[in-house]
């Protein structure tokens, strides 16, 4: 028999909602998680198709995220890192750029890559150092502009902005025009420089599975859509009422706005398509993230997950992920992508086998100014909101938002806690 009453109802079983629920349960609260989908994870899911692990959209876990280090067991995830840098494509050539502080042996390769000027590289070193010196508080208390305006004012050349920062930001924030806040840009750039982009051995879907492990199975109701919030809980699409002292809305932004009505503020969403291909041989020899340095093309970035984490391919074939931003015509998408892949790698992509294409319409929230760290507070009596759409995109802020919301709710309930100290959140 389904539970009809709880201390707290959490709507949404993505990593933010699961983190919130787990934190509340750790303090003895009775929590019920409602998920409209047939499985947990939100946007972080993985399928197994023909022996390949396919994440729902190309995603990585940044090992420098302090909340990820706090909440997740990296050893159990069996993380494998990408090469610490990126490869920027110009014509048929790819030029590798890395952080000269972390990779001093790659200084010459980075300085001589035809992706900007030597002065641009020196400015990049200064930007790395400045971000580290400022930390989170300094970045978010400083002046704010669009990322593009910040880069221009910092003195970077147009070639460096177009050939490196534009594809970098398109990959990190799905924002090729760099409209997002300069605060978001500086924070993400410092995170990419401080740690590794990595993949779990069993796919990104292993992350929400790990978070949910302590939550009893009967406390998560799948295939359960909430129609509206009620005065003392929620009413399901089936018409069933569920009662609680508080409700946490942990859905993606558009759904949160629907549920909250006048109390909700939904940022616009940006979408992507991710096409997966199988090949007898990988198109590159290193597990590197490849960015497209050319504007106005379909392909934004390419990666070979099986080079990074061999568990992504049971057969030993190469698994290739190709990311396309925006909302292109799906009818001609594969044809257009294959044509551009020929410009990257010659005739080899003609033999690649298309496995599956994922369309993620709400891949990330828009990050235009103004932007600051999420504030955990009720939007109205007994109703709370968490999720990355409240702040910076990414796993770090989804986890932080879930924990902060739970801690605020616990304080509002008047429960005394003794939680372990969180690390500094850069």
Backbone torsions as a table, in degrees:
resi	resn	phi	psi	omega
1	UNK	NA	132.9	-177.2
2	UNK	-70.0	143.4	176.5
3	UNK	-70.7	135.8	-178.6
4	UNK	-114.3	-3.7	-178.5
5	UNK	-142.9	141.9	177.6
6	UNK	-153.4	164.3	172.4
7	UNK	-64.6	-45.8	-176.5
8	UNK	-136.0	134.7	170.1
9	UNK	-105.4	125.7	175.7
10	UNK	-106.6	122.2	-180.0
11	UNK	-97.3	110.0	179.1
12	UNK	114.9	124.7	-178.8
13	UNK	-111.1	39.1	166.3
14	UNK	-78.5	-175.1	-174.1
15	UNK	-68.8	-26.7	177.6
16	UNK	-70.8	-47.7	179.1
17	UNK	-65.1	-39.9	178.9
18	UNK	-66.0	-39.8	177.8
19	UNK	-64.0	-42.8	177.7
20	UNK	-60.3	-48.1	-178.1
21	UNK	-62.6	-43.7	-179.1
22	UNK	-64.0	-40.3	179.5
23	UNK	-65.2	-41.9	178.3
24	UNK	-64.4	-42.1	-179.7
25	UNK	-66.3	-33.0	177.8
26	UNK	-60.4	-24.7	179.7
27	UNK	-99.5	13.9	172.3
28	UNK	88.4	7.5	179.5
29	UNK	-81.2	148.2	176.0
30	UNK	-87.6	115.6	-172.6
31	UNK	-122.0	138.6	174.5
32	UNK	-122.5	125.3	-179.6
33	UNK	-102.8	129.7	179.3
34	UNK	-112.9	128.3	-177.5
35	UNK	-131.0	125.0	-178.4
36	UNK	-71.1	-27.2	-177.5
37	UNK	-80.1	172.8	179.8
38	UNK	-83.8	-4.4	178.4
39	UNK	-153.0	165.9	-177.7
40	UNK	-82.5	169.9	172.3
41	UNK	122.2	-20.9	-175.9
42	UNK	62.6	-126.4	178.5
43	UNK	-82.1	-10.9	-177.7
44	UNK	-97.5	88.8	179.8
45	UNK	-134.0	159.1	176.4
46	UNK	-136.9	137.0	173.9
47	UNK	-110.8	155.6	170.3
48	UNK	-110.3	117.4	-177.4
49	UNK	-129.5	120.6	178.4
50	UNK	53.2	34.8	178.5
51	UNK	85.6	1.1	178.8
52	UNK	-104.4	142.5	171.8
53	UNK	-90.1	117.8	-178.1
54	UNK	-114.1	111.4	172.9
55	UNK	-74.0	148.9	179.9
56	UNK	-76.4	85.1	-172.1
57	UNK	90.4	143.6	-179.7
58	UNK	-67.5	123.8	-178.8
59	UNK	-139.8	156.9	175.3
60	UNK	-138.5	161.2	172.2
61	UNK	-106.3	122.2	177.2
62	UNK	-82.9	117.8	-175.9
63	UNK	-69.4	-15.0	178.5
64	UNK	-81.3	-8.2	178.2
65	UNK	-63.4	115.9	-177.9
66	UNK	-66.0	-35.2	-179.9
67	UNK	-71.2	-32.0	175.2
68	UNK	-65.4	-39.1	177.3
69	UNK	-65.7	-32.2	-179.2
70	UNK	-76.2	-41.8	-170.8
71	UNK	-92.4	-25.3	-170.9
72	UNK	-112.2	152.3	174.1
73	UNK	-97.2	95.5	-176.9
74	UNK	-60.4	-37.3	-178.5
75	UNK	-63.5	-43.0	179.5
76	UNK	-67.0	-31.0	177.3
77	UNK	-72.6	-17.8	-179.8
78	UNK	54.3	60.6	-175.3
79	UNK	-71.7	142.7	173.3
80	UNK	-124.9	129.1	-174.3
81	UNK	-89.5	151.1	165.8
82	UNK	-74.6	164.7	172.8
83	UNK	-59.0	135.8	-174.1
84	UNK	-76.5	76.7	179.3
85	UNK	167.4	-166.2	177.0
86	UNK	-137.0	160.2	171.9
87	UNK	-112.2	125.0	-179.1
88	UNK	-103.5	126.7	-177.8
89	UNK	-86.9	129.9	171.4
90	UNK	-132.2	108.5	-174.4
91	UNK	64.7	-132.3	177.2
92	UNK	-88.0	-3.3	-177.2
93	UNK	-99.4	152.0	174.7
94	UNK	-126.5	132.8	-176.7
95	UNK	-117.3	124.9	-175.9
96	UNK	-87.5	133.1	177.0
97	UNK	-122.8	133.4	178.8
98	UNK	-136.4	168.4	175.9
99	UNK	-72.3	113.9	-177.1
100	UNK	-65.4	-17.7	177.4
101	UNK	-75.6	-42.2	-179.9
102	UNK	-82.7	-29.7	-176.1
103	UNK	-124.6	67.8	-176.6
104	UNK	-60.1	-28.2	-179.4
105	UNK	-69.8	-16.2	179.2
106	UNK	-97.7	11.4	-175.5
107	UNK	-58.2	-47.3	-174.7
108	UNK	-65.4	-43.4	178.4
109	UNK	-60.3	-40.9	179.3
110	UNK	-68.7	-42.0	-177.0
111	UNK	-68.5	-31.7	-174.5
112	UNK	-96.3	-4.1	178.9
113	UNK	-63.3	134.8	-177.0
114	UNK	-79.9	56.2	-178.2
115	UNK	-117.3	4.5	-178.2
116	UNK	168.4	-165.9	-179.2
117	UNK	-100.9	168.1	174.5
118	UNK	-60.9	-37.3	177.3
119	UNK	-62.0	-34.7	176.4
120	UNK	-62.1	-40.4	-179.6
121	UNK	-65.1	-39.0	179.0
122	UNK	-67.3	-37.3	175.8
123	UNK	-64.4	-35.4	179.6
124	UNK	-65.0	-42.0	176.4
125	UNK	-59.4	-43.0	179.7
126	UNK	-64.8	-36.7	178.7
127	UNK	-66.9	-44.4	176.0
128	UNK	-55.0	-50.4	-176.7
129	UNK	-65.3	-40.0	-179.5
130	UNK	-65.5	-39.5	178.4
131	UNK	-63.9	-41.7	179.8
132	UNK	-65.3	-37.8	-178.8
133	UNK	-68.8	-40.3	-177.5
134	UNK	-71.6	-41.9	-174.9
135	UNK	67.3	-177.2	-175.4
136	UNK	-60.6	-46.8	-176.1
137	UNK	-62.4	-43.4	-179.2
138	UNK	-65.7	-41.6	-179.9
139	UNK	-63.1	-43.3	-173.3
140	UNK	-88.0	-6.1	175.0
141	UNK	-102.5	-8.0	-179.1
142	UNK	-81.8	178.8	179.6
143	UNK	-62.6	154.0	-176.0
144	UNK	-127.7	139.6	174.1
145	UNK	-147.5	-174.6	170.5
146	UNK	-72.1	157.4	178.3
147	UNK	-58.2	-39.1	-179.4
148	UNK	-64.4	-45.3	178.4
149	UNK	-61.3	-40.2	179.1
150	UNK	-60.7	-45.5	-178.0
151	UNK	-65.1	-40.4	177.9
152	UNK	-63.4	-45.4	-178.9
153	UNK	-66.8	-28.5	178.9
154	UNK	-72.8	-16.9	175.9
155	UNK	103.6	5.2	179.9
156	UNK	-67.7	143.7	-179.4
157	UNK	-72.0	159.8	177.6
158	UNK	-60.4	-36.7	179.5
159	UNK	-64.7	-41.1	-180.0
160	UNK	-66.5	-40.5	179.3
161	UNK	-64.6	-45.7	-175.7
162	UNK	-73.9	-37.3	-171.8
163	UNK	-92.5	-19.2	179.4
164	UNK	-122.7	-59.7	-173.2
165	UNK	-65.9	-36.3	-179.6
166	UNK	-63.6	-52.8	177.3
167	UNK	-66.3	-32.4	176.7
168	UNK	-61.4	-47.8	-177.1
169	UNK	-71.6	-31.5	175.5
170	UNK	-63.4	-37.2	177.9
171	UNK	-73.3	-40.6	-175.5
172	UNK	-78.5	-38.5	-174.7
173	UNK	-124.3	6.5	-177.0
174	UNK	54.4	41.3	-171.0
175	UNK	-134.9	76.6	-176.3
176	UNK	-65.9	-18.6	179.2
177	UNK	-88.7	-2.8	179.3
178	UNK	53.8	45.8	178.0
179	UNK	-81.5	-18.8	-174.5
180	UNK	-62.6	161.1	-176.9
181	UNK	-56.7	142.1	174.6
182	UNK	-61.7	-26.9	177.1
183	UNK	-66.6	-43.3	176.7
184	UNK	-62.2	-45.4	-179.9
185	UNK	-58.2	-49.3	-176.1
186	UNK	-65.1	-39.5	179.8
187	UNK	-64.1	-50.4	-177.5
188	UNK	-64.9	-38.2	-179.6
189	UNK	-64.7	-37.8	178.4
190	UNK	-68.8	-36.2	179.0
191	UNK	-66.7	-44.2	179.4
192	UNK	-62.2	-32.7	-179.2
193	UNK	-78.3	-24.3	-171.9
194	UNK	-89.2	-21.5	-175.9
195	UNK	-143.7	-164.6	-177.9
196	UNK	-107.1	147.3	165.1
197	UNK	-85.9	123.5	-171.0
198	UNK	-135.2	162.9	177.3
199	UNK	-124.3	137.3	172.2
200	UNK	-70.0	152.8	-176.9
201	UNK	-60.7	-33.1	-176.9
202	UNK	-104.6	18.4	178.1
203	UNK	95.9	163.0	-178.1
204	UNK	-64.0	-23.9	177.8
205	UNK	-62.6	-15.8	177.0
206	UNK	-67.3	-21.0	-177.8
207	UNK	-68.5	-56.3	177.2
208	UNK	-63.8	-31.0	177.3
209	UNK	-62.1	-39.8	179.3
210	UNK	-68.1	-42.2	179.8
211	UNK	-62.3	-38.0	-174.9
212	UNK	-80.2	-11.5	-171.8
213	UNK	-55.5	-40.8	-180.0
214	UNK	-75.2	-10.2	-177.2
215	UNK	-84.7	122.9	179.5
216	UNK	-56.3	141.1	-175.4
217	UNK	-56.4	-37.8	-176.7
218	UNK	-74.4	-6.0	177.9
219	UNK	-90.0	-1.2	176.3
220	UNK	-120.5	115.1	177.8
221	UNK	-101.4	114.0	179.5
222	UNK	-88.2	168.6	-179.9
223	UNK	51.3	38.1	-175.9
224	UNK	-126.9	103.4	-177.9
225	UNK	-96.6	136.9	177.7
226	UNK	-90.5	126.6	178.5
227	UNK	-80.0	-46.9	179.6
228	UNK	-161.9	161.5	175.9
229	UNK	-82.4	138.3	178.3
230	UNK	-109.9	173.0	-177.6
231	UNK	-63.2	-30.9	-177.3
232	UNK	-127.3	35.6	178.5
233	UNK	147.7	-130.7	-178.5
234	UNK	-141.3	162.2	170.5
235	UNK	-119.7	128.7	-177.5
236	UNK	-79.3	164.1	177.1
237	UNK	-60.7	-26.0	177.7
238	UNK	-74.7	-10.4	-176.1
239	UNK	96.3	-6.7	-178.4
240	UNK	-73.1	129.6	174.9
241	UNK	-87.5	142.0	173.2
242	UNK	-125.7	137.5	-172.1
243	UNK	-111.3	144.2	178.8
244	UNK	-159.5	164.7	175.2
245	UNK	-80.2	-27.6	-179.5
246	UNK	-150.4	156.1	177.9
247	UNK	-127.7	134.9	173.8
248	UNK	-112.8	120.7	176.8
249	UNK	-91.0	110.1	-175.8
250	UNK	-122.5	39.6	-179.9
251	UNK	-96.4	176.3	172.3
252	UNK	-66.9	163.5	-170.0
253	UNK	-53.6	-51.5	-177.9
254	UNK	-60.4	-39.1	179.0
255	UNK	-70.0	-37.4	176.7
256	UNK	-61.4	-41.3	179.3
257	UNK	-64.3	-38.2	178.0
258	UNK	-62.6	-45.7	-177.0
259	UNK	-68.9	-36.4	-175.0
260	UNK	-85.2	-18.5	179.2
261	UNK	61.3	-127.0	-177.0
262	UNK	-63.3	-21.2	-179.8
263	UNK	-82.4	-13.1	-174.5
264	UNK	-91.9	148.7	175.2
265	UNK	-134.8	103.1	-175.7
266	UNK	-96.4	122.5	169.3
267	UNK	-72.7	151.6	176.3
268	UNK	-62.0	153.3	179.3
269	UNK	-104.6	152.9	172.1
270	UNK	-117.6	144.5	-174.3
271	UNK	-117.4	174.1	177.4
272	UNK	-154.5	160.3	165.4
273	UNK	-114.2	141.1	175.5
274	UNK	-125.4	117.6	-179.5
275	UNK	-103.1	130.9	178.0
276	UNK	-108.8	135.2	178.0
277	UNK	-127.5	153.6	173.1
278	UNK	-113.3	140.0	-179.7
279	UNK	-140.5	150.3	177.7
280	UNK	-63.9	-36.6	179.6
281	UNK	-129.1	142.8	176.5
282	UNK	-69.7	150.9	-179.0
283	UNK	-76.4	-11.6	177.9
284	UNK	-136.2	164.3	-177.0
285	UNK	-97.7	-18.2	-178.4
286	UNK	-111.5	151.2	176.5
287	UNK	-78.9	77.8	-173.7
288	UNK	-119.4	145.2	174.1
289	UNK	-81.4	124.1	-176.7
290	UNK	-104.0	123.8	-180.0
291	UNK	-105.9	144.6	178.4
292	UNK	-86.7	115.0	-179.9
293	UNK	-83.0	3.9	179.5
294	UNK	-104.1	132.3	178.0
295	UNK	-80.0	158.6	170.6
296	UNK	75.5	17.8	178.0
297	UNK	-111.6	165.6	-178.7
298	UNK	-68.3	-51.4	-172.4
299	UNK	-72.2	129.0	174.7
300	UNK	-97.5	-48.6	179.5
301	UNK	-152.8	158.9	-177.9
302	UNK	-134.9	142.9	173.8
303	UNK	-144.2	160.6	176.4
304	UNK	-119.6	86.6	-176.1
305	UNK	-55.5	-33.1	-178.0
306	UNK	-69.3	-21.8	173.6
307	UNK	-73.7	-33.1	178.9
308	UNK	-78.1	-49.7	-178.1
309	UNK	-128.9	102.0	-174.9
310	UNK	-57.3	-22.4	179.4
311	UNK	-64.9	-12.9	177.8
312	UNK	-71.0	-12.7	179.7
313	UNK	-136.1	113.7	179.9
314	UNK	-75.3	-25.0	-175.1
315	UNK	-89.7	-13.5	-174.8
316	UNK	90.7	-7.5	173.4
317	UNK	-68.2	160.3	178.1
318	UNK	-82.5	134.3	173.2
319	UNK	-102.3	124.4	-174.9
320	UNK	-118.4	129.1	178.9
321	UNK	-110.0	127.8	-179.7
322	UNK	-121.4	124.2	-176.2
323	UNK	-106.2	130.5	176.3
324	UNK	-121.5	130.3	-177.6
325	UNK	-92.0	161.0	174.7
326	UNK	81.4	-154.6	-175.2
327	UNK	-126.5	66.0	179.3
328	UNK	-70.7	164.6	177.9
329	UNK	-63.0	115.4	-177.4
330	UNK	-65.4	-23.5	-178.3
331	UNK	-62.3	-40.4	-178.3
332	UNK	-107.1	14.5	-172.5
333	UNK	-65.6	-51.3	-177.3
334	UNK	-61.9	-40.6	179.1
335	UNK	-61.7	-46.1	179.4
336	UNK	-64.2	-39.6	179.0
337	UNK	-65.5	-44.2	179.6
338	UNK	-60.8	-37.9	178.3
339	UNK	-62.0	-44.7	179.2
340	UNK	-69.0	-35.1	177.0
341	UNK	-59.6	-32.9	175.6
342	UNK	-62.9	-34.3	176.8
343	UNK	-68.7	-28.7	179.4
344	UNK	-79.5	-47.2	-165.6
345	UNK	-127.2	10.7	178.7
346	UNK	78.1	-142.0	-173.8
347	UNK	-81.3	-16.1	-173.2
348	UNK	-55.3	-42.2	-178.0
349	UNK	-62.0	-17.0	177.3
350	UNK	-62.1	-25.2	-178.6
351	UNK	-93.8	-5.7	-178.3
352	UNK	-70.4	142.4	-179.8
353	UNK	-97.3	123.9	178.2
354	UNK	-74.0	126.9	-178.8
355	UNK	-96.9	-54.7	-176.7
356	UNK	-166.3	152.4	173.9
357	UNK	-120.3	130.8	175.2
358	UNK	-105.2	133.4	171.4
359	UNK	-109.5	121.9	179.8
360	UNK	-117.2	94.7	-175.4
361	UNK	-67.5	-29.1	179.2
362	UNK	-116.1	60.3	-175.4
363	UNK	-68.8	-40.7	178.9
364	UNK	-150.0	153.4	172.3
365	UNK	-77.1	151.9	172.8
366	UNK	-60.8	141.5	-174.8
367	UNK	-119.5	30.1	179.6
368	UNK	-66.9	154.5	177.1
369	UNK	-61.5	153.2	-0.3
370	UNK	-83.0	152.6	-176.4
371	UNK	-146.3	132.5	176.7
372	UNK	-146.4	172.6	177.4
373	UNK	-59.5	148.3	-179.3
374	UNK	-62.4	143.6	175.2
375	UNK	-109.8	121.8	-179.1
376	UNK	-86.1	106.6	178.2
377	UNK	-156.0	152.9	179.6
378	UNK	-68.4	139.5	176.2
379	UNK	-79.4	-25.0	168.7
380	UNK	-159.7	173.0	-172.6
381	UNK	-55.0	121.4	176.1
382	UNK	79.8	2.8	-177.9
383	UNK	-124.3	126.2	-177.9
384	UNK	-124.1	160.7	179.5
385	UNK	-132.7	137.0	171.8
386	UNK	-140.9	163.4	-178.4
387	UNK	138.2	160.0	-177.0
388	UNK	-67.2	-21.3	178.8
389	UNK	-65.7	-9.4	175.1
390	UNK	-83.3	-11.4	-175.8
391	UNK	-159.4	-140.4	-174.7
392	UNK	-71.5	141.9	179.8
393	UNK	-70.9	148.0	173.9
394	UNK	128.2	165.6	-176.8
395	UNK	-61.3	-39.4	180.0
396	UNK	-52.2	-50.5	-172.4
397	UNK	-81.4	-23.6	170.6
398	UNK	-65.4	-43.4	178.7
399	UNK	-67.3	-45.7	179.5
400	UNK	-60.2	-45.7	-178.5
401	UNK	-61.2	-41.5	178.2
402	UNK	-62.3	-45.1	-179.7
403	UNK	-68.4	-46.7	-178.8
404	UNK	-60.8	-40.2	179.1
405	UNK	-63.3	-43.2	178.1
406	UNK	-62.3	-43.0	-178.5
407	UNK	-66.3	-37.7	176.8
408	UNK	-65.8	-41.7	179.4
409	UNK	-64.1	-40.8	178.1
410	UNK	-61.6	-41.8	177.3
411	UNK	-63.7	-41.9	-179.8
412	UNK	-66.1	-29.3	176.3
413	UNK	-77.8	-12.1	-179.7
414	UNK	76.8	28.8	-179.5
415	UNK	-94.0	131.0	177.1
416	UNK	-82.4	130.6	-177.4
417	UNK	-124.8	159.7	173.0
418	UNK	-134.7	77.3	-177.8
419	UNK	-90.3	153.2	179.0
420	UNK	-67.9	149.4	-175.4
421	UNK	-68.7	133.3	178.4
422	UNK	-82.5	146.9	175.6
423	UNK	-69.8	164.2	176.6
424	UNK	-58.4	137.9	-178.1
425	UNK	-102.4	95.6	-174.3
426	UNK	-73.3	NA	NA
